[in-house]
């Protein structure tokens, strides 16, 4: 570490304990934000896959009469 005291954004001197607590909080917050971003990206991927599946043409299981078509 350096010999200069830590400064908060407001310009006041912080004790080592306070500076450490703020650094730990910032690290936890950064980790939580990264986890949230990963979760949102996965949700978007899942939604996109579901929309693609919904738009894909489905195989015909019955003909116009409601009968099952014959095997080829």
N, C-alpha and C positions, 0 to 999 in steps of 0.2 A: 504494500500500500504506500501511498505517498504521505509526506509529512504535512500536507496542507489539509485543513479541516474540510469536511463535506459541507456542501451548501444545498439547501433546498431550492426549489424553483422561485421561492419568494425572496431568496437572498440571505436568509438567516442561517447561522451556524447550527449544525445538528450534532448531537452526541453520537458516539460510535454505535451505541445501542439503537438509537433512533434511525440512523442511516442504514444499519443492518436490517432493521425491521422493514424499512421502506423498500430496500433492495429485495428482500424475501417476498414482500407483497407484490412487487412488480414482476418478479419471476413467476409467482403463482398465477397472477393475472395473465401474463403472456402465455403460460401453459394452457390456461382455461380458454383463452381466445383461439389458440391453435386447435385445441380439441373441438371447439364449437365450429370452427371453419371446416375441419374434416367431416364432422357430422352433417353440416349443411350441404357440403359437396356430395356426400354419399346419398343424402335425401334427394338431391337434384338428379343424380344419376339414376336412382331408383324410379323417380317420377318419369324421367325421360324414357327409360326402358318400358315402363307400364304404358306410356302413351304410344310408343312404337308397337307394342304388342296389340294394343287396342285398334290401331290403324291398319295392322297387317290383315290381309284377306284370310278368312278362315276357310278351311276345307268344307265342302258341302257334305253334310251327313244325311240329308234327305233331298229328294227331288221336289218338284212343284206339287206333286200329289201327296206328299207326306210319306212316301215310301222310301226305303233305303235303296240307293242306286246299286245296280249289280256290280260285282267285282270285275275288274278288267281281265 
